[in-house]
């Protein structure tokens, strides 16, 4: 008897074998003597055939769409602004005055030689350069895209459950 779900492709007789004292012999190679008894045992074999086939169990539909949105990007930008002032001092000094720094302000003395009965240095004016640190906002609109996918499964009408 065959297992359920398998089909016999063929059932055939194989070559005959003779038994002699428990040993198997092929008749094509051995000749039996007249005093030996022989018995013929037919050998039968079954073969299973497994088949496969394709069947549609459903389908899948994929919809891809692109959505756009606008966002405002406002990065903080750095900028330095410089103001220049000229301040009159008109003071006599004994030696040249060096350039100096007071906070964010750099003071550059401007000297002038003045002819008097004697020669003296007069601090005519000072140029003051002040650095002011600012943060500037410059908002810009940026277009961003985003893809979305929708998957719709449709079962087949002729699909059977195994």
CNS distance restraints for C-alpha pairs under 8 A (distance, minus, plus):
assign (resid   2 and name CA) (resid   6 and name CA) 6.88 0.50 0.50
assign (resid   2 and name CA) (resid   7 and name CA) 7.73 0.50 0.50
assign (resid   2 and name CA) (resid   8 and name CA) 7.69 0.50 0.50
assign (resid   6 and name CA) (resid  48 and name CA) 5.94 0.50 0.50
assign (resid   6 and name CA) (resid  49 and name CA) 6.51 0.50 0.50
assign (resid   6 and name CA) (resid  50 and name CA) 6.92 0.50 0.50
assign (resid   7 and name CA) (resid  48 and name CA) 6.10 0.50 0.50
assign (resid   7 and name CA) (resid  49 and name CA) 6.07 0.50 0.50
assign (resid   7 and name CA) (resid  50 and name CA) 7.95 0.50 0.50
assign (resid   8 and name CA) (resid  46 and name CA) 6.61 0.50 0.50
assign (resid   8 and name CA) (resid  47 and name CA) 5.99 0.50 0.50
assign (resid   8 and name CA) (resid  48 and name CA) 5.71 0.50 0.50
assign (resid   8 and name CA) (resid  49 and name CA) 6.80 0.50 0.50
assign (resid   9 and name CA) (resid  46 and name CA) 7.92 0.50 0.50
assign (resid   9 and name CA) (resid  47 and name CA) 6.31 0.50 0.50
assign (resid   9 and name CA) (resid  48 and name CA) 6.73 0.50 0.50
assign (resid   9 and name CA) (resid  49 and name CA) 6.39 0.50 0.50
assign (resid  10 and name CA) (resid  46 and name CA) 6.88 0.50 0.50
assign (resid  10 and name CA) (resid  47 and name CA) 6.83 0.50 0.50
assign (resid  11 and name CA) (resid  44 and name CA) 6.99 0.50 0.50
assign (resid  11 and name CA) (resid  45 and name CA) 6.36 0.50 0.50
assign (resid  11 and name CA) (resid  46 and name CA) 5.72 0.50 0.50
assign (resid  11 and name CA) (resid  47 and name CA) 7.62 0.50 0.50
assign (resid  12 and name CA) (resid  44 and name CA) 6.13 0.50 0.50
assign (resid  12 and name CA) (resid  45 and name CA) 6.63 0.50 0.50
assign (resid  12 and name CA) (resid  46 and name CA) 7.89 0.50 0.50
assign (resid  13 and name CA) (resid  42 and name CA) 6.79 0.50 0.50
assign (resid  13 and name CA) (resid  43 and name CA) 5.96 0.50 0.50
assign (resid  13 and name CA) (resid  44 and name CA) 5.21 0.50 0.50
assign (resid  13 and name CA) (resid  45 and name CA) 7.40 0.50 0.50
assign (resid  14 and name CA) (resid  42 and name CA) 7.25 0.50 0.50
assign (resid  14 and name CA) (resid  43 and name CA) 5.48 0.50 0.50
assign (resid  14 and name CA) (resid  44 and name CA) 6.26 0.50 0.50
assign (resid  14 and name CA) (resid  45 and name CA) 7.68 0.50 0.50
assign (resid  15 and name CA) (resid  42 and name CA) 7.70 0.50 0.50
assign (resid  15 and name CA) (resid  43 and name CA) 7.18 0.50 0.50
assign (resid  16 and name CA) (resid  26 and name CA) 7.40 0.50 0.50
assign (resid  16 and name CA) (resid  27 and name CA) 7.45 0.50 0.50
assign (resid  16 and name CA) (resid  40 and name CA) 6.70 0.50 0.50
assign (resid  16 and name CA) (resid  41 and name CA) 6.55 0.50 0.50
assign (resid  16 and name CA) (resid  42 and name CA) 5.82 0.50 0.50
assign (resid  16 and name CA) (resid  43 and name CA) 6.88 0.50 0.50
assign (resid  17 and name CA) (resid  24 and name CA) 6.65 0.50 0.50
assign (resid  17 and name CA) (resid  25 and name CA) 6.01 0.50 0.50
assign (resid  17 and name CA) (resid  26 and name CA) 5.40 0.50 0.50
assign (resid  17 and name CA) (resid  27 and name CA) 6.64 0.50 0.50
assign (resid  17 and name CA) (resid  40 and name CA) 6.54 0.50 0.50
assign (resid  17 and name CA) (resid  41 and name CA) 6.36 0.50 0.50
assign (resid  17 and name CA) (resid  42 and name CA) 7.43 0.50 0.50
assign (resid  17 and name CA) (resid  43 and name CA) 7.99 0.50 0.50
assign (resid  18 and name CA) (resid  24 and name CA) 6.06 0.50 0.50
assign (resid  18 and name CA) (resid  25 and name CA) 5.42 0.50 0.50
assign (resid  18 and name CA) (resid  26 and name CA) 6.50 0.50 0.50
assign (resid  18 and name CA) (resid  27 and name CA) 6.88 0.50 0.50
assign (resid  18 and name CA) (resid  38 and name CA) 6.43 0.50 0.50
assign (resid  18 and name CA) (resid  39 and name CA) 6.12 0.50 0.50
assign (resid  18 and name CA) (resid  40 and name CA) 5.71 0.50 0.50
assign (resid  18 and name CA) (resid  41 and name CA) 6.93 0.50 0.50
assign (resid  19 and name CA) (resid  23 and name CA) 5.75 0.50 0.50
assign (resid  19 and name CA) (resid  24 and name CA) 5.06 0.50 0.50
assign (resid  19 and name CA) (resid  25 and name CA) 6.38 0.50 0.50
assign (resid  19 and name CA) (resid  38 and name CA) 6.71 0.50 0.50
assign (resid  19 and name CA) (resid  39 and name CA) 6.58 0.50 0.50
assign (resid  19 and name CA) (resid  40 and name CA) 7.73 0.50 0.50
assign (resid  20 and name CA) (resid  24 and name CA) 6.61 0.50 0.50
assign (resid  20 and name CA) (resid  25 and name CA) 7.32 0.50 0.50
assign (resid  20 and name CA) (resid  38 and name CA) 6.98 0.50 0.50
assign (resid  25 and name CA) (resid  29 and name CA) 7.84 0.50 0.50
assign (resid  25 and name CA) (resid  30 and name CA) 6.96 0.50 0.50
assign (resid  26 and name CA) (resid  30 and name CA) 6.43 0.50 0.50
assign (resid  27 and name CA) (resid  31 and name CA) 6.78 0.50 0.50
assign (resid  32 and name CA) (resid  36 and name CA) 6.52 0.50 0.50
assign (resid  55 and name CA) (resid 159 and name CA) 7.69 0.50 0.50
assign (resid  56 and name CA) (resid 156 and name CA) 6.66 0.50 0.50
assign (resid  56 and name CA) (resid 159 and name CA) 6.69 0.50 0.50
assign (resid  57 and name CA) (resid 155 and name CA) 6.23 0.50 0.50
assign (resid  57 and name CA) (resid 156 and name CA) 5.12 0.50 0.50
assign (resid  57 and name CA) (resid 158 and name CA) 7.62 0.50 0.50
assign (resid  57 and name CA) (resid 159 and name CA) 4.96 0.50 0.50
assign (resid  57 and name CA) (resid 160 and name CA) 7.75 0.50 0.50
assign (resid  58 and name CA) (resid 153 and name CA) 7.27 0.50 0.50
assign (resid  58 and name CA) (resid 154 and name CA) 5.50 0.50 0.50
assign (resid  58 and name CA) (resid 155 and name CA) 3.96 0.50 0.50
assign (resid  58 and name CA) (resid 156 and name CA) 4.07 0.50 0.50
assign (resid  58 and name CA) (resid 157 and name CA) 7.88 0.50 0.50
assign (resid  58 and name CA) (resid 159 and name CA) 7.39 0.50 0.50
assign (resid  59 and name CA) (resid 153 and name CA) 5.96 0.50 0.50
assign (resid  59 and name CA) (resid 154 and name CA) 5.16 0.50 0.50
assign (resid  59 and name CA) (resid 155 and name CA) 6.30 0.50 0.50
assign (resid  59 and name CA) (resid 156 and name CA) 6.99 0.50 0.50
assign (resid  60 and name CA) (resid 151 and name CA) 6.85 0.50 0.50
assign (resid  60 and name CA) (resid 152 and name CA) 5.74 0.50 0.50
assign (resid  60 and name CA) (resid 153 and name CA) 4.56 0.50 0.50
assign (resid  60 and name CA) (resid 154 and name CA) 6.08 0.50 0.50
assign (resid  61 and name CA) (resid 151 and name CA) 5.84 0.50 0.50
assign (resid  61 and name CA) (resid 152 and name CA) 5.13 0.50 0.50
assign (resid  61 and name CA) (resid 153 and name CA) 6.43 0.50 0.50
assign (resid  61 and name CA) (resid 154 and name CA) 7.80 0.50 0.50
assign (resid  62 and name CA) (resid 149 and name CA) 6.81 0.50 0.50
assign (resid  62 and name CA) (resid 150 and name CA) 5.78 0.50 0.50
assign (resid  62 and name CA) (resid 151 and name CA) 4.64 0.50 0.50
assign (resid  62 and name CA) (resid 152 and name CA) 6.38 0.50 0.50
assign (resid  63 and name CA) (resid 149 and name CA) 5.68 0.50 0.50
assign (resid  63 and name CA) (resid 150 and name CA) 5.14 0.50 0.50
assign (resid  63 and name CA) (resid 151 and name CA) 6.50 0.50 0.50
assign (resid  64 and name CA) (resid 147 and name CA) 6.98 0.50 0.50
assign (resid  64 and name CA) (resid 148 and name CA) 5.86 0.50 0.50
assign (resid  64 and name CA) (resid 149 and name CA) 4.57 0.50 0.50
assign (resid  64 and name CA) (resid 150 and name CA) 6.51 0.50 0.50
assign (resid  65 and name CA) (resid 147 and name CA) 5.76 0.50 0.50
assign (resid  65 and name CA) (resid 148 and name CA) 5.47 0.50 0.50
assign (resid  65 and name CA) (resid 149 and name CA) 6.50 0.50 0.50
assign (resid  66 and name CA) (resid 145 and name CA) 6.54 0.50 0.50
assign (resid  66 and name CA) (resid 146 and name CA) 5.65 0.50 0.50
assign (resid  66 and name CA) (resid 147 and name CA) 4.43 0.50 0.50
assign (resid  66 and name CA) (resid 148 and name CA) 6.31 0.50 0.50
assign (resid  67 and name CA) (resid 145 and name CA) 5.71 0.50 0.50
assign (resid  67 and name CA) (resid 146 and name CA) 5.30 0.50 0.50
assign (resid  67 and name CA) (resid 147 and name CA) 6.26 0.50 0.50
assign (resid  67 and name CA) (resid 148 and name CA) 7.60 0.50 0.50
assign (resid  68 and name CA) (resid 143 and name CA) 6.81 0.50 0.50
assign (resid  68 and name CA) (resid 144 and name CA) 5.70 0.50 0.50
assign (resid  68 and name CA) (resid 145 and name CA) 4.48 0.50 0.50
assign (resid  68 and name CA) (resid 146 and name CA) 6.37 0.50 0.50
assign (resid  69 and name CA) (resid 143 and name CA) 5.94 0.50 0.50
assign (resid  69 and name CA) (resid 144 and name CA) 5.44 0.50 0.50
assign (resid  69 and name CA) (resid 145 and name CA) 6.49 0.50 0.50
assign (resid  70 and name CA) (resid 141 and name CA) 6.38 0.50 0.50
assign (resid  70 and name CA) (resid 142 and name CA) 5.63 0.50 0.50
assign (resid  70 and name CA) (resid 143 and name CA) 4.64 0.50 0.50
assign (resid  70 and name CA) (resid 144 and name CA) 6.08 0.50 0.50
assign (resid  71 and name CA) (resid 141 and name CA) 5.69 0.50 0.50
assign (resid  71 and name CA) (resid 142 and name CA) 5.44 0.50 0.50
assign (resid  71 and name CA) (resid 143 and name CA) 6.58 0.50 0.50
assign (resid  71 and name CA) (resid 144 and name CA) 7.31 0.50 0.50
assign (resid  72 and name CA) (resid 139 and name CA) 6.31 0.50 0.50
assign (resid  72 and name CA) (resid 140 and name CA) 5.59 0.50 0.50
assign (resid  72 and name CA) (resid 141 and name CA) 4.48 0.50 0.50
assign (resid  72 and name CA) (resid 142 and name CA) 6.16 0.50 0.50
assign (resid  73 and name CA) (resid 139 and name CA) 5.60 0.50 0.50
assign (resid  73 and name CA) (resid 140 and name CA) 5.38 0.50 0.50
assign (resid  73 and name CA) (resid 141 and name CA) 6.19 0.50 0.50
assign (resid  73 and name CA) (resid 142 and name CA) 6.79 0.50 0.50
assign (resid  74 and name CA) (resid 137 and name CA) 6.26 0.50 0.50
assign (resid  74 and name CA) (resid 138 and name CA) 6.00 0.50 0.50
assign (resid  74 and name CA) (resid 139 and name CA) 4.27 0.50 0.50
assign (resid  74 and name CA) (resid 140 and name CA) 6.46 0.50 0.50
assign (resid  75 and name CA) (resid 137 and name CA) 6.51 0.50 0.50
assign (resid  75 and name CA) (resid 138 and name CA) 7.12 0.50 0.50
assign (resid  75 and name CA) (resid 139 and name CA) 7.20 0.50 0.50
assign (resid  76 and name CA) (resid 135 and name CA) 6.38 0.50 0.50
assign (resid  76 and name CA) (resid 136 and name CA) 6.10 0.50 0.50
assign (resid  76 and name CA) (resid 137 and name CA) 5.39 0.50 0.50
assign (resid  76 and name CA) (resid 138 and name CA) 7.70 0.50 0.50
assign (resid  77 and name CA) (resid 135 and name CA) 5.75 0.50 0.50
assign (resid  77 and name CA) (resid 136 and name CA) 5.16 0.50 0.50
assign (resid  77 and name CA) (resid 137 and name CA) 6.23 0.50 0.50
assign (resid  77 and name CA) (resid 138 and name CA) 7.76 0.50 0.50
assign (resid  78 and name CA) (resid 133 and name CA) 7.71 0.50 0.50
assign (resid  78 and name CA) (resid 134 and name CA) 6.30 0.50 0.50
assign (resid  78 and name CA) (resid 135 and name CA) 5.02 0.50 0.50
assign (resid  78 and name CA) (resid 136 and name CA) 6.29 0.50 0.50
assign (resid  79 and name CA) (resid 133 and name CA) 6.35 0.50 0.50
assign (resid  79 and name CA) (resid 134 and name CA) 5.41 0.50 0.50
assign (resid  79 and name CA) (resid 135 and name CA) 6.24 0.50 0.50
assign (resid  79 and name CA) (resid 136 and name CA) 6.97 0.50 0.50
assign (resid  80 and name CA) (resid 131 and name CA) 6.70 0.50 0.50
assign (resid  80 and name CA) (resid 132 and name CA) 5.89 0.50 0.50
assign (resid  80 and name CA) (resid 133 and name CA) 4.88 0.50 0.50
assign (resid  80 and name CA) (resid 134 and name CA) 6.08 0.50 0.50
assign (resid  81 and name CA) (resid 131 and name CA) 5.98 0.50 0.50
assign (resid  81 and name CA) (resid 132 and name CA) 5.25 0.50 0.50
assign (resid  81 and name CA) (resid 133 and name CA) 6.52 0.50 0.50
assign (resid  81 and name CA) (resid 134 and name CA) 7.38 0.50 0.50
assign (resid  82 and name CA) (resid 129 and name CA) 6.67 0.50 0.50
assign (resid  82 and name CA) (resid 130 and name CA) 5.72 0.50 0.50
assign (resid  82 and name CA) (resid 131 and name CA) 4.83 0.50 0.50
assign (resid  82 and name CA) (resid 132 and name CA) 6.23 0.50 0.50
assign (resid  83 and name CA) (resid 129 and name CA) 5.81 0.50 0.50
assign (resid  83 and name CA) (resid 130 and name CA) 5.48 0.50 0.50
assign (resid  83 and name CA) (resid 131 and name CA) 6.85 0.50 0.50
assign (resid  83 and name CA) (resid 132 and name CA) 7.98 0.50 0.50
assign (resid  84 and name CA) (resid 127 and name CA) 6.96 0.50 0.50
assign (resid  84 and name CA) (resid 128 and name CA) 5.76 0.50 0.50
assign (resid  84 and name CA) (resid 129 and name CA) 4.73 0.50 0.50
assign (resid  84 and name CA) (resid 130 and name CA) 6.68 0.50 0.50
assign (resid  85 and name CA) (resid 127 and name CA) 5.80 0.50 0.50
assign (resid  85 and name CA) (resid 128 and name CA) 5.16 0.50 0.50
assign (resid  85 and name CA) (resid 129 and name CA) 6.59 0.50 0.50
assign (resid  86 and name CA) (resid 125 and name CA) 6.82 0.50 0.50
assign (resid  86 and name CA) (resid 126 and name CA) 5.94 0.50 0.50
assign (resid  86 and name CA) (resid 127 and name CA) 4.71 0.50 0.50
assign (resid  86 and name CA) (resid 128 and name CA) 6.36 0.50 0.50
assign (resid  87 and name CA) (resid 125 and name CA) 5.52 0.50 0.50
assign (resid  87 and name CA) (resid 126 and name CA) 5.37 0.50 0.50
assign (resid  87 and name CA) (resid 127 and name CA) 6.42 0.50 0.50
assign (resid  87 and name CA) (resid 128 and name CA) 7.60 0.50 0.50
assign (resid  88 and name CA) (resid 124 and name CA) 6.16 0.50 0.50
assign (resid  88 and name CA) (resid 125 and name CA) 4.15 0.50 0.50
assign (resid  88 and name CA) (resid 126 and name CA) 6.46 0.50 0.50
assign (resid  89 and name CA) (resid 123 and name CA) 6.19 0.50 0.50
assign (resid  89 and name CA) (resid 124 and name CA) 5.53 0.50 0.50
assign (resid  89 and name CA) (resid 125 and name CA) 4.80 0.50 0.50
assign (resid  89 and name CA) (resid 126 and name CA) 6.88 0.50 0.50
assign (resid  90 and name CA) (resid 122 and name CA) 6.31 0.50 0.50
assign (resid  90 and name CA) (resid 123 and name CA) 5.27 0.50 0.50
assign (resid  90 and name CA) (resid 124 and name CA) 4.38 0.50 0.50
assign (resid  90 and name CA) (resid 125 and name CA) 6.36 0.50 0.50
assign (resid  91 and name CA) (resid 122 and name CA) 5.41 0.50 0.50
assign (resid  91 and name CA) (resid 123 and name CA) 5.00 0.50 0.50
assign (resid  91 and name CA) (resid 124 and name CA) 6.66 0.50 0.50
assign (resid  92 and name CA) (resid 120 and name CA) 7.03 0.50 0.50
assign (resid  92 and name CA) (resid 121 and name CA) 5.66 0.50 0.50
assign (resid  92 and name CA) (resid 122 and name CA) 4.00 0.50 0.50
assign (resid  92 and name CA) (resid 123 and name CA) 5.80 0.50 0.50
assign (resid  93 and name CA) (resid  97 and name CA) 7.92 0.50 0.50
assign (resid  93 and name CA) (resid 120 and name CA) 7.49 0.50 0.50
assign (resid  93 and name CA) (resid 121 and name CA) 5.46 0.50 0.50
assign (resid  93 and name CA) (resid 122 and name CA) 5.66 0.50 0.50
assign (resid  93 and name CA) (resid 123 and name CA) 6.41 0.50 0.50
assign (resid  94 and name CA) (resid 120 and name CA) 7.27 0.50 0.50
assign (resid  94 and name CA) (resid 121 and name CA) 6.44 0.50 0.50
assign (resid  95 and name CA) (resid 121 and name CA) 7.11 0.50 0.50
assign (resid  96 and name CA) (resid 111 and name CA) 7.46 0.50 0.50
assign (resid  96 and name CA) (resid 121 and name CA) 7.60 0.50 0.50
assign (resid  97 and name CA) (resid 109 and name CA) 6.37 0.50 0.50
assign (resid  98 and name CA) (resid 108 and name CA) 7.51 0.50 0.50
assign (resid  98 and name CA) (resid 109 and name CA) 7.02 0.50 0.50
assign (resid  99 and name CA) (resid 106 and name CA) 7.37 0.50 0.50
assign (resid  99 and name CA) (resid 107 and name CA) 5.80 0.50 0.50
assign (resid  99 and name CA) (resid 108 and name CA) 4.86 0.50 0.50
assign (resid  99 and name CA) (resid 109 and name CA) 6.36 0.50 0.50
assign (resid 100 and name CA) (resid 106 and name CA) 5.97 0.50 0.50
assign (resid 100 and name CA) (resid 107 and name CA) 5.32 0.50 0.50
assign (resid 100 and name CA) (resid 108 and name CA) 6.86 0.50 0.50
assign (resid 101 and name CA) (resid 105 and name CA) 5.84 0.50 0.50
assign (resid 101 and name CA) (resid 106 and name CA) 4.53 0.50 0.50
assign (resid 101 and name CA) (resid 107 and name CA) 6.07 0.50 0.50
assign (resid 102 and name CA) (resid 106 and name CA) 6.30 0.50 0.50
assign (resid 102 and name CA) (resid 107 and name CA) 7.44 0.50 0.50
assign (resid 104 and name CA) (resid 130 and name CA) 5.74 0.50 0.50
assign (resid 104 and name CA) (resid 131 and name CA) 5.59 0.50 0.50
assign (resid 104 and name CA) (resid 132 and name CA) 7.55 0.50 0.50
assign (resid 105 and name CA) (resid 128 and name CA) 6.45 0.50 0.50
assign (resid 105 and name CA) (resid 129 and name CA) 5.50 0.50 0.50
assign (resid 105 and name CA) (resid 130 and name CA) 4.22 0.50 0.50
assign (resid 105 and name CA) (resid 131 and name CA) 6.41 0.50 0.50
assign (resid 106 and name CA) (resid 128 and name CA) 5.89 0.50 0.50
assign (resid 106 and name CA) (resid 129 and name CA) 5.29 0.50 0.50
assign (resid 106 and name CA) (resid 130 and name CA) 6.43 0.50 0.50
assign (resid 107 and name CA) (resid 126 and name CA) 6.61 0.50 0.50
assign (resid 107 and name CA) (resid 127 and name CA) 6.00 0.50 0.50
assign (resid 107 and name CA) (resid 128 and name CA) 4.77 0.50 0.50
assign (resid 107 and name CA) (resid 129 and name CA) 6.58 0.50 0.50
assign (resid 108 and name CA) (resid 126 and name CA) 5.86 0.50 0.50
assign (resid 108 and name CA) (resid 127 and name CA) 5.34 0.50 0.50
assign (resid 108 and name CA) (resid 128 and name CA) 6.45 0.50 0.50
assign (resid 109 and name CA) (resid 123 and name CA) 7.19 0.50 0.50
assign (resid 109 and name CA) (resid 125 and name CA) 6.63 0.50 0.50
assign (resid 109 and name CA) (resid 126 and name CA) 4.63 0.50 0.50
assign (resid 109 and name CA) (resid 127 and name CA) 6.42 0.50 0.50
assign (resid 110 and name CA) (resid 123 and name CA) 6.51 0.50 0.50
assign (resid 110 and name CA) (resid 124 and name CA) 6.35 0.50 0.50
assign (resid 110 and name CA) (resid 125 and name CA) 5.65 0.50 0.50
assign (resid 110 and name CA) (resid 126 and name CA) 5.64 0.50 0.50
assign (resid 110 and name CA) (resid 127 and name CA) 7.18 0.50 0.50
assign (resid 111 and name CA) (resid 121 and name CA) 6.92 0.50 0.50
assign (resid 111 and name CA) (resid 122 and name CA) 6.27 0.50 0.50
assign (resid 111 and name CA) (resid 123 and name CA) 5.06 0.50 0.50
assign (resid 111 and name CA) (resid 124 and name CA) 5.90 0.50 0.50
assign (resid 111 and name CA) (resid 125 and name CA) 7.38 0.50 0.50
assign (resid 112 and name CA) (resid 121 and name CA) 6.35 0.50 0.50
assign (resid 112 and name CA) (resid 122 and name CA) 5.81 0.50 0.50
assign (resid 112 and name CA) (resid 123 and name CA) 6.57 0.50 0.50
assign (resid 112 and name CA) (resid 124 and name CA) 6.26 0.50 0.50
assign (resid 113 and name CA) (resid 119 and name CA) 7.21 0.50 0.50
assign (resid 113 and name CA) (resid 120 and name CA) 6.43 0.50 0.50
assign (resid 113 and name CA) (resid 121 and name CA) 5.22 0.50 0.50
assign (resid 113 and name CA) (resid 122 and name CA) 6.39 0.50 0.50
assign (resid 114 and name CA) (resid 119 and name CA) 6.35 0.50 0.50
assign (resid 114 and name CA) (resid 120 and name CA) 6.10 0.50 0.50
assign (resid 114 and name CA) (resid 121 and name CA) 6.45 0.50 0.50
assign (resid 114 and name CA) (resid 122 and name CA) 6.64 0.50 0.50
assign (resid 115 and name CA) (resid 119 and name CA) 5.32 0.50 0.50
assign (resid 115 and name CA) (resid 120 and name CA) 7.16 0.50 0.50
assign (resid 116 and name CA) (resid 120 and name CA) 7.26 0.50 0.50
assign (resid 155 and name CA) (resid 159 and name CA) 7.55 0.50 0.50
